[in-house]
Amino acid sequence: MRRVLCLSGSLRRISTNTAVLQAARQLAPAGLDLILYEGLATLPLFNPDDEIEPLPAPAQALRTAVGASDALLIACPEYAHGVPGAFKNLLDWLVGSLEFPGKPVALLNASGRGSHHAQDALREILLTMSAQLLDEACATVPLPGAGCEVAAILRDEARCAELRAVLAALAAELSGL
């Protein structure tokens, strides 16, 4: 069983990015255990002065969750052509960690409007952090904007087929590692 930590870059109560990860959890093939990280809002603002033992509890919990996973599946929105500040803060807490370098990462772009600036920036950040991007498991799964819920995604056969393809590619990539 491969453990995949799902990271949503959105703090919205009803988030398309969180919903697509929750739908992926329900569509995951045997052998993939998708776990949704729910601590984004609790992370303190990153300050290198605070990156000492003991780390703030939410930052340590994040690093522990990353360390316990075989891969990360990220769905992150785009705000003002960039990565949202809260998600960049999460990544900043992982920069100096021992758990992140070399971690396999797949990206989901849930925007149906052709947004790509945040995805491009996110790729650059992750590569700088020594992530192992799994290109075959990265995809755009176009969904309507804010308010898209898991049930709506699961009723859409085309979106389910796209998510199953991403998950199959992720499982295949992980089996080859």
Chimera marker file (.cmm) of the C-alpha trace (Angstrom):
<marker_set name="trace">
<marker id="1" x="0.000" y="0.000" z="0.000" r="1" g="1" b="0" radius="0.5"/>
<marker id="2" x="1.402" y="3.387" z="-1.037" r="1" g="1" b="0" radius="0.5"/>
<marker id="3" x="0.510" y="6.363" z="1.130" r="1" g="1" b="0" radius="0.5"/>
<marker id="4" x="-0.161" y="9.616" z="-0.755" r="1" g="1" b="0" radius="0.5"/>
<marker id="5" x="-0.531" y="12.853" z="1.192" r="1" g="1" b="0" radius="0.5"/>
<marker id="6" x="-3.001" y="15.194" z="-0.533" r="1" g="1" b="0" radius="0.5"/>
<marker id="7" x="-2.274" y="18.901" z="-0.123" r="1" g="1" b="0" radius="0.5"/>
<marker id="8" x="-4.886" y="21.485" z="-1.054" r="1" g="1" b="0" radius="0.5"/>
<marker id="9" x="-3.591" y="25.000" z="-1.567" r="1" g="1" b="0" radius="0.5"/>
<marker id="10" x="-6.948" y="26.528" z="-0.684" r="1" g="1" b="0" radius="0.5"/>
<marker id="11" x="-8.359" y="27.691" z="2.633" r="1" g="1" b="0" radius="0.5"/>
<marker id="12" x="-11.913" y="28.057" z="1.270" r="1" g="1" b="0" radius="0.5"/>
<marker id="13" x="-14.638" y="26.204" z="3.140" r="1" g="1" b="0" radius="0.5"/>
<marker id="14" x="-16.009" y="24.882" z="-0.157" r="1" g="1" b="0" radius="0.5"/>
<marker id="15" x="-12.898" y="24.621" z="-2.301" r="1" g="1" b="0" radius="0.5"/>
<marker id="16" x="-12.672" y="23.148" z="-5.784" r="1" g="1" b="0" radius="0.5"/>
<marker id="17" x="-9.082" y="22.102" z="-5.053" r="1" g="1" b="0" radius="0.5"/>
<marker id="18" x="-9.996" y="20.334" z="-1.828" r="1" g="1" b="0" radius="0.5"/>
<marker id="19" x="-13.025" y="18.763" z="-3.517" r="1" g="1" b="0" radius="0.5"/>
<marker id="20" x="-10.942" y="17.331" z="-6.363" r="1" g="1" b="0" radius="0.5"/>
<marker id="21" x="-8.574" y="15.744" z="-3.821" r="1" g="1" b="0" radius="0.5"/>
<marker id="22" x="-11.515" y="14.324" z="-1.858" r="1" g="1" b="0" radius="0.5"/>
<marker id="23" x="-12.967" y="12.912" z="-5.072" r="1" g="1" b="0" radius="0.5"/>
<marker id="24" x="-9.574" y="11.405" z="-5.911" r="1" g="1" b="0" radius="0.5"/>
<marker id="25" x="-9.587" y="9.690" z="-2.516" r="1" g="1" b="0" radius="0.5"/>
<marker id="26" x="-12.864" y="8.007" z="-3.403" r="1" g="1" b="0" radius="0.5"/>
<marker id="27" x="-11.615" y="6.993" z="-6.852" r="1" g="1" b="0" radius="0.5"/>
<marker id="28" x="-8.187" y="5.756" z="-5.746" r="1" g="1" b="0" radius="0.5"/>
<marker id="29" x="-7.263" y="2.314" z="-7.037" r="1" g="1" b="0" radius="0.5"/>
<marker id="30" x="-6.313" y="-0.524" z="-4.730" r="1" g="1" b="0" radius="0.5"/>
<marker id="31" x="-2.793" y="0.008" z="-3.488" r="1" g="1" b="0" radius="0.5"/>
<marker id="32" x="-3.083" y="3.797" z="-3.069" r="1" g="1" b="0" radius="0.5"/>
<marker id="33" x="-4.099" y="5.251" z="0.277" r="1" g="1" b="0" radius="0.5"/>
<marker id="34" x="-4.844" y="8.970" z="-0.154" r="1" g="1" b="0" radius="0.5"/>
<marker id="35" x="-4.818" y="11.043" z="3.044" r="1" g="1" b="0" radius="0.5"/>
<marker id="36" x="-5.978" y="14.665" z="3.039" r="1" g="1" b="0" radius="0.5"/>
<marker id="37" x="-3.774" y="17.069" z="5.014" r="1" g="1" b="0" radius="0.5"/>
<marker id="38" x="-6.035" y="19.463" z="6.898" r="1" g="1" b="0" radius="0.5"/>
<marker id="39" x="-3.556" y="21.680" z="8.751" r="1" g="1" b="0" radius="0.5"/>
<marker id="40" x="-2.948" y="24.472" z="6.235" r="1" g="1" b="0" radius="0.5"/>
<marker id="41" x="-4.827" y="27.094" z="8.281" r="1" g="1" b="0" radius="0.5"/>
<marker id="42" x="-2.981" y="26.203" z="11.486" r="1" g="1" b="0" radius="0.5"/>
<marker id="43" x="0.563" y="26.719" z="10.212" r="1" g="1" b="0" radius="0.5"/>
<marker id="44" x="2.273" y="29.765" z="11.693" r="1" g="1" b="0" radius="0.5"/>
<marker id="45" x="3.897" y="32.218" z="9.327" r="1" g="1" b="0" radius="0.5"/>
<marker id="46" x="7.299" y="30.847" z="8.405" r="1" g="1" b="0" radius="0.5"/>
<marker id="47" x="10.225" y="32.558" z="10.059" r="1" g="1" b="0" radius="0.5"/>
<marker id="48" x="13.679" y="30.976" z="9.799" r="1" g="1" b="0" radius="0.5"/>
<marker id="49" x="14.254" y="31.977" z="13.441" r="1" g="1" b="0" radius="0.5"/>
<marker id="50" x="11.476" y="29.544" z="14.403" r="1" g="1" b="0" radius="0.5"/>
<marker id="51" x="12.980" y="26.649" z="12.461" r="1" g="1" b="0" radius="0.5"/>
<marker id="52" x="14.643" y="25.233" z="15.559" r="1" g="1" b="0" radius="0.5"/>
<marker id="53" x="13.844" y="22.263" z="17.775" r="1" g="1" b="0" radius="0.5"/>
<marker id="54" x="11.198" y="22.001" z="18.880" r="1" g="1" b="0" radius="0.5"/>
<marker id="55" x="9.409" y="23.236" z="15.785" r="1" g="1" b="0" radius="0.5"/>
<marker id="56" x="5.976" y="24.766" z="16.229" r="1" g="1" b="0" radius="0.5"/>
<marker id="57" x="3.583" y="21.800" z="16.591" r="1" g="1" b="0" radius="0.5"/>
<marker id="58" x="1.687" y="22.417" z="13.298" r="1" g="1" b="0" radius="0.5"/>
<marker id="59" x="4.964" y="22.609" z="11.345" r="1" g="1" b="0" radius="0.5"/>
<marker id="60" x="6.221" y="19.418" z="12.964" r="1" g="1" b="0" radius="0.5"/>
<marker id="61" x="2.919" y="17.676" z="12.202" r="1" g="1" b="0" radius="0.5"/>
<marker id="62" x="3.243" y="18.725" z="8.540" r="1" g="1" b="0" radius="0.5"/>
<marker id="63" x="6.806" y="17.427" z="8.298" r="1" g="1" b="0" radius="0.5"/>
<marker id="64" x="5.815" y="14.164" z="10.005" r="1" g="1" b="0" radius="0.5"/>
<marker id="65" x="2.912" y="13.681" z="7.561" r="1" g="1" b="0" radius="0.5"/>
<marker id="66" x="5.202" y="14.359" z="4.583" r="1" g="1" b="0" radius="0.5"/>
<marker id="67" x="7.819" y="11.980" z="5.954" r="1" g="1" b="0" radius="0.5"/>
<marker id="68" x="5.226" y="9.217" z="6.452" r="1" g="1" b="0" radius="0.5"/>
<marker id="69" x="3.998" y="9.460" z="2.850" r="1" g="1" b="0" radius="0.5"/>
<marker id="70" x="5.372" y="7.863" z="-0.290" r="1" g="1" b="0" radius="0.5"/>
<marker id="71" x="4.247" y="10.764" z="-2.486" r="1" g="1" b="0" radius="0.5"/>
<marker id="72" x="2.354" y="14.050" z="-2.479" r="1" g="1" b="0" radius="0.5"/>
<marker id="73" x="-0.668" y="14.952" z="-4.597" r="1" g="1" b="0" radius="0.5"/>
<marker id="74" x="-1.129" y="18.722" z="-4.754" r="1" g="1" b="0" radius="0.5"/>
<marker id="75" x="-4.130" y="20.724" z="-5.991" r="1" g="1" b="0" radius="0.5"/>
<marker id="76" x="-3.467" y="24.434" z="-5.697" r="1" g="1" b="0" radius="0.5"/>
<marker id="77" x="-5.519" y="27.387" z="-6.928" r="1" g="1" b="0" radius="0.5"/>
<marker id="78" x="-4.148" y="30.439" z="-8.663" r="1" g="1" b="0" radius="0.5"/>
<marker id="79" x="-4.483" y="33.876" z="-7.063" r="1" g="1" b="0" radius="0.5"/>
<marker id="80" x="-3.209" y="36.960" z="-8.892" r="1" g="1" b="0" radius="0.5"/>
<marker id="81" x="-1.225" y="34.699" z="-11.264" r="1" g="1" b="0" radius="0.5"/>
<marker id="82" x="0.589" y="33.026" z="-8.386" r="1" g="1" b="0" radius="0.5"/>
<marker id="83" x="0.615" y="30.459" z="-5.624" r="1" g="1" b="0" radius="0.5"/>
<marker id="84" x="-1.619" y="31.535" z="-2.704" r="1" g="1" b="0" radius="0.5"/>
<marker id="85" x="0.322" y="32.855" z="0.288" r="1" g="1" b="0" radius="0.5"/>
<marker id="86" x="-0.954" y="30.213" z="2.711" r="1" g="1" b="0" radius="0.5"/>
<marker id="87" x="0.277" y="27.406" z="0.453" r="1" g="1" b="0" radius="0.5"/>
<marker id="88" x="3.627" y="29.095" z="-0.168" r="1" g="1" b="0" radius="0.5"/>
<marker id="89" x="3.934" y="29.302" z="3.622" r="1" g="1" b="0" radius="0.5"/>
<marker id="90" x="3.357" y="25.530" z="3.838" r="1" g="1" b="0" radius="0.5"/>
<marker id="91" x="6.093" y="24.964" z="1.275" r="1" g="1" b="0" radius="0.5"/>
<marker id="92" x="8.439" y="27.305" z="3.167" r="1" g="1" b="0" radius="0.5"/>
<marker id="93" x="8.071" y="25.081" z="6.252" r="1" g="1" b="0" radius="0.5"/>
<marker id="94" x="9.229" y="22.133" z="4.127" r="1" g="1" b="0" radius="0.5"/>
<marker id="95" x="12.259" y="23.798" z="2.499" r="1" g="1" b="0" radius="0.5"/>
<marker id="96" x="14.614" y="23.046" z="5.390" r="1" g="1" b="0" radius="0.5"/>
<marker id="97" x="13.106" y="19.678" z="6.227" r="1" g="1" b="0" radius="0.5"/>
<marker id="98" x="14.769" y="16.312" z="5.817" r="1" g="1" b="0" radius="0.5"/>
<marker id="99" x="11.425" y="14.743" z="4.859" r="1" g="1" b="0" radius="0.5"/>
<marker id="100" x="10.822" y="16.608" z="1.591" r="1" g="1" b="0" radius="0.5"/>
<marker id="101" x="13.874" y="16.380" z="-0.717" r="1" g="1" b="0" radius="0.5"/>
<marker id="102" x="13.387" y="13.697" z="-3.359" r="1" g="1" b="0" radius="0.5"/>
<marker id="103" x="9.694" y="13.284" z="-2.496" r="1" g="1" b="0" radius="0.5"/>
<marker id="104" x="7.613" y="12.221" z="-5.528" r="1" g="1" b="0" radius="0.5"/>
<marker id="105" x="4.984" y="14.879" z="-6.310" r="1" g="1" b="0" radius="0.5"/>
<marker id="106" x="1.990" y="14.923" z="-8.676" r="1" g="1" b="0" radius="0.5"/>
<marker id="107" x="0.077" y="18.109" z="-9.476" r="1" g="1" b="0" radius="0.5"/>
<marker id="108" x="-3.611" y="18.590" z="-10.247" r="1" g="1" b="0" radius="0.5"/>
<marker id="109" x="-4.750" y="21.827" z="-11.841" r="1" g="1" b="0" radius="0.5"/>
<marker id="110" x="-8.498" y="22.070" z="-11.190" r="1" g="1" b="0" radius="0.5"/>
<marker id="111" x="-9.024" y="25.280" z="-13.133" r="1" g="1" b="0" radius="0.5"/>
<marker id="112" x="-11.158" y="25.172" z="-16.224" r="1" g="1" b="0" radius="0.5"/>
<marker id="113" x="-10.172" y="28.699" z="-17.219" r="1" g="1" b="0" radius="0.5"/>
<marker id="114" x="-6.714" y="27.870" z="-18.503" r="1" g="1" b="0" radius="0.5"/>
<marker id="115" x="-4.930" y="29.105" z="-15.393" r="1" g="1" b="0" radius="0.5"/>
<marker id="116" x="-1.317" y="28.077" z="-15.573" r="1" g="1" b="0" radius="0.5"/>
<marker id="117" x="0.719" y="30.794" z="-13.861" r="1" g="1" b="0" radius="0.5"/>
<marker id="118" x="0.436" y="29.245" z="-10.383" r="1" g="1" b="0" radius="0.5"/>
<marker id="119" x="1.126" y="25.762" z="-11.768" r="1" g="1" b="0" radius="0.5"/>
<marker id="120" x="4.253" y="27.039" z="-13.504" r="1" g="1" b="0" radius="0.5"/>
<marker id="121" x="5.381" y="28.848" z="-10.350" r="1" g="1" b="0" radius="0.5"/>
<marker id="122" x="4.569" y="25.816" z="-8.206" r="1" g="1" b="0" radius="0.5"/>
<marker id="123" x="6.647" y="23.563" z="-10.473" r="1" g="1" b="0" radius="0.5"/>
<marker id="124" x="9.590" y="25.953" z="-10.180" r="1" g="1" b="0" radius="0.5"/>
<marker id="125" x="9.296" y="26.120" z="-6.388" r="1" g="1" b="0" radius="0.5"/>
<marker id="126" x="9.012" y="22.332" z="-6.059" r="1" g="1" b="0" radius="0.5"/>
<marker id="127" x="11.989" y="21.699" z="-8.333" r="1" g="1" b="0" radius="0.5"/>
<marker id="128" x="14.026" y="24.217" z="-6.329" r="1" g="1" b="0" radius="0.5"/>
<marker id="129" x="13.040" y="22.255" z="-3.201" r="1" g="1" b="0" radius="0.5"/>
<marker id="130" x="14.321" y="19.010" z="-4.813" r="1" g="1" b="0" radius="0.5"/>
<marker id="131" x="10.920" y="17.430" z="-5.399" r="1" g="1" b="0" radius="0.5"/>
<marker id="132" x="10.703" y="14.547" z="-7.834" r="1" g="1" b="0" radius="0.5"/>
<marker id="133" x="7.911" y="15.749" z="-10.126" r="1" g="1" b="0" radius="0.5"/>
<marker id="134" x="5.975" y="12.846" z="-11.612" r="1" g="1" b="0" radius="0.5"/>
<marker id="135" x="5.035" y="14.433" z="-14.945" r="1" g="1" b="0" radius="0.5"/>
<marker id="136" x="2.964" y="11.457" z="-16.089" r="1" g="1" b="0" radius="0.5"/>
<marker id="137" x="0.774" y="11.919" z="-12.986" r="1" g="1" b="0" radius="0.5"/>
<marker id="138" x="0.316" y="15.697" z="-13.395" r="1" g="1" b="0" radius="0.5"/>
<marker id="139" x="-2.839" y="16.879" z="-15.145" r="1" g="1" b="0" radius="0.5"/>
<marker id="140" x="-5.446" y="19.558" z="-15.578" r="1" g="1" b="0" radius="0.5"/>
<marker id="141" x="-8.904" y="18.400" z="-14.538" r="1" g="1" b="0" radius="0.5"/>
<marker id="142" x="-11.086" y="21.388" z="-15.482" r="1" g="1" b="0" radius="0.5"/>
<marker id="143" x="-13.780" y="22.068" z="-12.926" r="1" g="1" b="0" radius="0.5"/>
<marker id="144" x="-16.152" y="24.975" z="-12.385" r="1" g="1" b="0" radius="0.5"/>
<marker id="145" x="-14.945" y="27.681" z="-10.027" r="1" g="1" b="0" radius="0.5"/>
<marker id="146" x="-15.653" y="28.180" z="-6.346" r="1" g="1" b="0" radius="0.5"/>
<marker id="147" x="-18.324" y="26.032" z="-4.780" r="1" g="1" b="0" radius="0.5"/>
<marker id="148" x="-17.681" y="22.863" z="-6.766" r="1" g="1" b="0" radius="0.5"/>
<marker id="149" x="-18.419" y="19.947" z="-4.449" r="1" g="1" b="0" radius="0.5"/>
<marker id="150" x="-17.206" y="16.344" z="-4.332" r="1" g="1" b="0" radius="0.5"/>
<marker id="151" x="-20.603" y="14.900" z="-5.280" r="1" g="1" b="0" radius="0.5"/>
<marker id="152" x="-20.705" y="17.018" z="-8.448" r="1" g="1" b="0" radius="0.5"/>
<marker id="153" x="-17.242" y="15.819" z="-9.461" r="1" g="1" b="0" radius="0.5"/>
<marker id="154" x="-18.167" y="12.187" z="-8.832" r="1" g="1" b="0" radius="0.5"/>
<marker id="155" x="-21.315" y="12.543" z="-11.000" r="1" g="1" b="0" radius="0.5"/>
<marker id="156" x="-19.218" y="13.792" z="-13.930" r="1" g="1" b="0" radius="0.5"/>
<marker id="157" x="-17.920" y="10.707" z="-15.764" r="1" g="1" b="0" radius="0.5"/>
<marker id="158" x="-15.410" y="12.716" z="-17.804" r="1" g="1" b="0" radius="0.5"/>
<marker id="159" x="-13.858" y="14.220" z="-14.652" r="1" g="1" b="0" radius="0.5"/>
<marker id="160" x="-13.849" y="10.808" z="-12.946" r="1" g="1" b="0" radius="0.5"/>
<marker id="161" x="-12.087" y="9.285" z="-15.952" r="1" g="1" b="0" radius="0.5"/>
<marker id="162" x="-9.462" y="12.063" z="-15.839" r="1" g="1" b="0" radius="0.5"/>
<marker id="163" x="-8.897" y="11.548" z="-12.109" r="1" g="1" b="0" radius="0.5"/>
<marker id="164" x="-8.663" y="7.764" z="-12.521" r="1" g="1" b="0" radius="0.5"/>
<marker id="165" x="-6.037" y="8.289" z="-15.239" r="1" g="1" b="0" radius="0.5"/>
<marker id="166" x="-4.016" y="10.560" z="-12.927" r="1" g="1" b="0" radius="0.5"/>
<marker id="167" x="-4.257" y="8.042" z="-10.097" r="1" g="1" b="0" radius="0.5"/>
<marker id="168" x="-3.291" y="5.136" z="-12.363" r="1" g="1" b="0" radius="0.5"/>
<marker id="169" x="-0.269" y="7.107" z="-13.580" r="1" g="1" b="0" radius="0.5"/>
<marker id="170" x="0.636" y="7.946" z="-9.975" r="1" g="1" b="0" radius="0.5"/>
<marker id="171" x="0.365" y="4.282" z="-8.947" r="1" g="1" b="0" radius="0.5"/>
<marker id="172" x="2.483" y="3.234" z="-11.950" r="1" g="1" b="0" radius="0.5"/>
<marker id="173" x="5.126" y="5.875" z="-11.200" r="1" g="1" b="0" radius="0.5"/>
<marker id="174" x="5.298" y="4.807" z="-7.555" r="1" g="1" b="0" radius="0.5"/>
<marker id="175" x="5.582" y="1.122" z="-8.449" r="1" g="1" b="0" radius="0.5"/>
<marker id="176" x="8.619" y="1.986" z="-10.574" r="1" g="1" b="0" radius="0.5"/>
<marker id="177" x="10.427" y="3.766" z="-7.723" r="1" g="1" b="0" radius="0.5"/>
<link id1="1" id2="2" r="1" g="1" b="0" radius="0.2"/>
<link id1="2" id2="3" r="1" g="1" b="0" radius="0.2"/>
<link id1="3" id2="4" r="1" g="1" b="0" radius="0.2"/>
<link id1="4" id2="5" r="1" g="1" b="0" radius="0.2"/>
<link id1="5" id2="6" r="1" g="1" b="0" radius="0.2"/>
<link id1="6" id2="7" r="1" g="1" b="0" radius="0.2"/>
<link id1="7" id2="8" r="1" g="1" b="0" radius="0.2"/>
<link id1="8" id2="9" r="1" g="1" b="0" radius="0.2"/>
<link id1="9" id2="10" r="1" g="1" b="0" radius="0.2"/>
<link id1="10" id2="11" r="1" g="1" b="0" radius="0.2"/>
<link id1="11" id2="12" r="1" g="1" b="0" radius="0.2"/>
<link id1="12" id2="13" r="1" g="1" b="0" radius="0.2"/>
<link id1="13" id2="14" r="1" g="1" b="0" radius="0.2"/>
<link id1="14" id2="15" r="1" g="1" b="0" radius="0.2"/>
<link id1="15" id2="16" r="1" g="1" b="0" radius="0.2"/>
<link id1="16" id2="17" r="1" g="1" b="0" radius="0.2"/>
<link id1="17" id2="18" r="1" g="1" b="0" radius="0.2"/>
<link id1="18" id2="19" r="1" g="1" b="0" radius="0.2"/>
<link id1="19" id2="20" r="1" g="1" b="0" radius="0.2"/>
<link id1="20" id2="21" r="1" g="1" b="0" radius="0.2"/>
<link id1="21" id2="22" r="1" g="1" b="0" radius="0.2"/>
<link id1="22" id2="23" r="1" g="1" b="0" radius="0.2"/>
<link id1="23" id2="24" r="1" g="1" b="0" radius="0.2"/>
<link id1="24" id2="25" r="1" g="1" b="0" radius="0.2"/>
<link id1="25" id2="26" r="1" g="1" b="0" radius="0.2"/>
<link id1="26" id2="27" r="1" g="1" b="0" radius="0.2"/>
<link id1="27" id2="28" r="1" g="1" b="0" radius="0.2"/>
<link id1="28" id2="29" r="1" g="1" b="0" radius="0.2"/>
<link id1="29" id2="30" r="1" g="1" b="0" radius="0.2"/>
<link id1="30" id2="31" r="1" g="1" b="0" radius="0.2"/>
<link id1="31" id2="32" r="1" g="1" b="0" radius="0.2"/>
<link id1="32" id2="33" r="1" g="1" b="0" radius="0.2"/>
<link id1="33" id2="34" r="1" g="1" b="0" radius="0.2"/>
<link id1="34" id2="35" r="1" g="1" b="0" radius="0.2"/>
<link id1="35" id2="36" r="1" g="1" b="0" radius="0.2"/>
<link id1="36" id2="37" r="1" g="1" b="0" radius="0.2"/>
<link id1="37" id2="38" r="1" g="1" b="0" radius="0.2"/>
<link id1="38" id2="39" r="1" g="1" b="0" radius="0.2"/>
<link id1="39" id2="40" r="1" g="1" b="0" radius="0.2"/>
<link id1="40" id2="41" r="1" g="1" b="0" radius="0.2"/>
<link id1="41" id2="42" r="1" g="1" b="0" radius="0.2"/>
<link id1="42" id2="43" r="1" g="1" b="0" radius="0.2"/>
<link id1="43" id2="44" r="1" g="1" b="0" radius="0.2"/>
<link id1="44" id2="45" r="1" g="1" b="0" radius="0.2"/>
<link id1="45" id2="46" r="1" g="1" b="0" radius="0.2"/>
<link id1="46" id2="47" r="1" g="1" b="0" radius="0.2"/>
<link id1="47" id2="48" r="1" g="1" b="0" radius="0.2"/>
<link id1="48" id2="49" r="1" g="1" b="0" radius="0.2"/>
<link id1="49" id2="50" r="1" g="1" b="0" radius="0.2"/>
<link id1="50" id2="51" r="1" g="1" b="0" radius="0.2"/>
<link id1="51" id2="52" r="1" g="1" b="0" radius="0.2"/>
<link id1="52" id2="53" r="1" g="1" b="0" radius="0.2"/>
<link id1="53" id2="54" r="1" g="1" b="0" radius="0.2"/>
<link id1="54" id2="55" r="1" g="1" b="0" radius="0.2"/>
<link id1="55" id2="56" r="1" g="1" b="0" radius="0.2"/>
<link id1="56" id2="57" r="1" g="1" b="0" radius="0.2"/>
<link id1="57" id2="58" r="1" g="1" b="0" radius="0.2"/>
<link id1="58" id2="59" r="1" g="1" b="0" radius="0.2"/>
<link id1="59" id2="60" r="1" g="1" b="0" radius="0.2"/>
<link id1="60" id2="61" r="1" g="1" b="0" radius="0.2"/>
<link id1="61" id2="62" r="1" g="1" b="0" radius="0.2"/>
<link id1="62" id2="63" r="1" g="1" b="0" radius="0.2"/>
<link id1="63" id2="64" r="1" g="1" b="0" radius="0.2"/>
<link id1="64" id2="65" r="1" g="1" b="0" radius="0.2"/>
<link id1="65" id2="66" r="1" g="1" b="0" radius="0.2"/>
<link id1="66" id2="67" r="1" g="1" b="0" radius="0.2"/>
<link id1="67" id2="68" r="1" g="1" b="0" radius="0.2"/>
<link id1="68" id2="69" r="1" g="1" b="0" radius="0.2"/>
<link id1="69" id2="70" r="1" g="1" b="0" radius="0.2"/>
<link id1="70" id2="71" r="1" g="1" b="0" radius="0.2"/>
<link id1="71" id2="72" r="1" g="1" b="0" radius="0.2"/>
<link id1="72" id2="73" r="1" g="1" b="0" radius="0.2"/>
<link id1="73" id2="74" r="1" g="1" b="0" radius="0.2"/>
<link id1="74" id2="75" r="1" g="1" b="0" radius="0.2"/>
<link id1="75" id2="76" r="1" g="1" b="0" radius="0.2"/>
<link id1="76" id2="77" r="1" g="1" b="0" radius="0.2"/>
<link id1="77" id2="78" r="1" g="1" b="0" radius="0.2"/>
<link id1="78" id2="79" r="1" g="1" b="0" radius="0.2"/>
<link id1="79" id2="80" r="1" g="1" b="0" radius="0.2"/>
<link id1="80" id2="81" r="1" g="1" b="0" radius="0.2"/>
<link id1="81" id2="82" r="1" g="1" b="0" radius="0.2"/>
<link id1="82" id2="83" r="1" g="1" b="0" radius="0.2"/>
<link id1="83" id2="84" r="1" g="1" b="0" radius="0.2"/>
<link id1="84" id2="85" r="1" g="1" b="0" radius="0.2"/>
<link id1="85" id2="86" r="1" g="1" b="0" radius="0.2"/>
<link id1="86" id2="87" r="1" g="1" b="0" radius="0.2"/>
<link id1="87" id2="88" r="1" g="1" b="0" radius="0.2"/>
<link id1="88" id2="89" r="1" g="1" b="0" radius="0.2"/>
<link id1="89" id2="90" r="1" g="1" b="0" radius="0.2"/>
<link id1="90" id2="91" r="1" g="1" b="0" radius="0.2"/>
<link id1="91" id2="92" r="1" g="1" b="0" radius="0.2"/>
<link id1="92" id2="93" r="1" g="1" b="0" radius="0.2"/>
<link id1="93" id2="94" r="1" g="1" b="0" radius="0.2"/>
<link id1="94" id2="95" r="1" g="1" b="0" radius="0.2"/>
<link id1="95" id2="96" r="1" g="1" b="0" radius="0.2"/>
<link id1="96" id2="97" r="1" g="1" b="0" radius="0.2"/>
<link id1="97" id2="98" r="1" g="1" b="0" radius="0.2"/>
<link id1="98" id2="99" r="1" g="1" b="0" radius="0.2"/>
<link id1="99" id2="100" r="1" g="1" b="0" radius="0.2"/>
<link id1="100" id2="101" r="1" g="1" b="0" radius="0.2"/>
<link id1="101" id2="102" r="1" g="1" b="0" radius="0.2"/>
<link id1="102" id2="103" r="1" g="1" b="0" radius="0.2"/>
<link id1="103" id2="104" r="1" g="1" b="0" radius="0.2"/>
<link id1="104" id2="105" r="1" g="1" b="0" radius="0.2"/>
<link id1="105" id2="106" r="1" g="1" b="0" radius="0.2"/>
<link id1="106" id2="107" r="1" g="1" b="0" radius="0.2"/>
<link id1="107" id2="108" r="1" g="1" b="0" radius="0.2"/>
<link id1="108" id2="109" r="1" g="1" b="0" radius="0.2"/>
<link id1="109" id2="110" r="1" g="1" b="0" radius="0.2"/>
<link id1="110" id2="111" r="1" g="1" b="0" radius="0.2"/>
<link id1="111" id2="112" r="1" g="1" b="0" radius="0.2"/>
<link id1="112" id2="113" r="1" g="1" b="0" radius="0.2"/>
<link id1="113" id2="114" r="1" g="1" b="0" radius="0.2"/>
<link id1="114" id2="115" r="1" g="1" b="0" radius="0.2"/>
<link id1="115" id2="116" r="1" g="1" b="0" radius="0.2"/>
<link id1="116" id2="117" r="1" g="1" b="0" radius="0.2"/>
<link id1="117" id2="118" r="1" g="1" b="0" radius="0.2"/>
<link id1="118" id2="119" r="1" g="1" b="0" radius="0.2"/>
<link id1="119" id2="120" r="1" g="1" b="0" radius="0.2"/>
<link id1="120" id2="121" r="1" g="1" b="0" radius="0.2"/>
<link id1="121" id2="122" r="1" g="1" b="0" radius="0.2"/>
<link id1="122" id2="123" r="1" g="1" b="0" radius="0.2"/>
<link id1="123" id2="124" r="1" g="1" b="0" radius="0.2"/>
<link id1="124" id2="125" r="1" g="1" b="0" radius="0.2"/>
<link id1="125" id2="126" r="1" g="1" b="0" radius="0.2"/>
<link id1="126" id2="127" r="1" g="1" b="0" radius="0.2"/>
<link id1="127" id2="128" r="1" g="1" b="0" radius="0.2"/>
<link id1="128" id2="129" r="1" g="1" b="0" radius="0.2"/>
<link id1="129" id2="130" r="1" g="1" b="0" radius="0.2"/>
<link id1="130" id2="131" r="1" g="1" b="0" radius="0.2"/>
<link id1="131" id2="132" r="1" g="1" b="0" radius="0.2"/>
<link id1="132" id2="133" r="1" g="1" b="0" radius="0.2"/>
<link id1="133" id2="134" r="1" g="1" b="0" radius="0.2"/>
<link id1="134" id2="135" r="1" g="1" b="0" radius="0.2"/>
<link id1="135" id2="136" r="1" g="1" b="0" radius="0.2"/>
<link id1="136" id2="137" r="1" g="1" b="0" radius="0.2"/>
<link id1="137" id2="138" r="1" g="1" b="0" radius="0.2"/>
<link id1="138" id2="139" r="1" g="1" b="0" radius="0.2"/>
<link id1="139" id2="140" r="1" g="1" b="0" radius="0.2"/>
<link id1="140" id2="141" r="1" g="1" b="0" radius="0.2"/>
<link id1="141" id2="142" r="1" g="1" b="0" radius="0.2"/>
<link id1="142" id2="143" r="1" g="1" b="0" radius="0.2"/>
<link id1="143" id2="144" r="1" g="1" b="0" radius="0.2"/>
<link id1="144" id2="145" r="1" g="1" b="0" radius="0.2"/>
<link id1="145" id2="146" r="1" g="1" b="0" radius="0.2"/>
<link id1="146" id2="147" r="1" g="1" b="0" radius="0.2"/>
<link id1="147" id2="148" r="1" g="1" b="0" radius="0.2"/>
<link id1="148" id2="149" r="1" g="1" b="0" radius="0.2"/>
<link id1="149" id2="150" r="1" g="1" b="0" radius="0.2"/>
<link id1="150" id2="151" r="1" g="1" b="0" radius="0.2"/>
<link id1="151" id2="152" r="1" g="1" b="0" radius="0.2"/>
<link id1="152" id2="153" r="1" g="1" b="0" radius="0.2"/>
<link id1="153" id2="154" r="1" g="1" b="0" radius="0.2"/>
<link id1="154" id2="155" r="1" g="1" b="0" radius="0.2"/>
<link id1="155" id2="156" r="1" g="1" b="0" radius="0.2"/>
<link id1="156" id2="157" r="1" g="1" b="0" radius="0.2"/>
<link id1="157" id2="158" r="1" g="1" b="0" radius="0.2"/>
<link id1="158" id2="159" r="1" g="1" b="0" radius="0.2"/>
<link id1="159" id2="160" r="1" g="1" b="0" radius="0.2"/>
<link id1="160" id2="161" r="1" g="1" b="0" radius="0.2"/>
<link id1="161" id2="162" r="1" g="1" b="0" radius="0.2"/>
<link id1="162" id2="163" r="1" g="1" b="0" radius="0.2"/>
<link id1="163" id2="164" r="1" g="1" b="0" radius="0.2"/>
<link id1="164" id2="165" r="1" g="1" b="0" radius="0.2"/>
<link id1="165" id2="166" r="1" g="1" b="0" radius="0.2"/>
<link id1="166" id2="167" r="1" g="1" b="0" radius="0.2"/>
<link id1="167" id2="168" r="1" g="1" b="0" radius="0.2"/>
<link id1="168" id2="169" r="1" g="1" b="0" radius="0.2"/>
<link id1="169" id2="170" r="1" g="1" b="0" radius="0.2"/>
<link id1="170" id2="171" r="1" g="1" b="0" radius="0.2"/>
<link id1="171" id2="172" r="1" g="1" b="0" radius="0.2"/>
<link id1="172" id2="173" r="1" g="1" b="0" radius="0.2"/>
<link id1="173" id2="174" r="1" g="1" b="0" radius="0.2"/>
<link id1="174" id2="175" r="1" g="1" b="0" radius="0.2"/>
<link id1="175" id2="176" r="1" g="1" b="0" radius="0.2"/>
<link id1="176" id2="177" r="1" g="1" b="0" radius="0.2"/>
</marker_set>
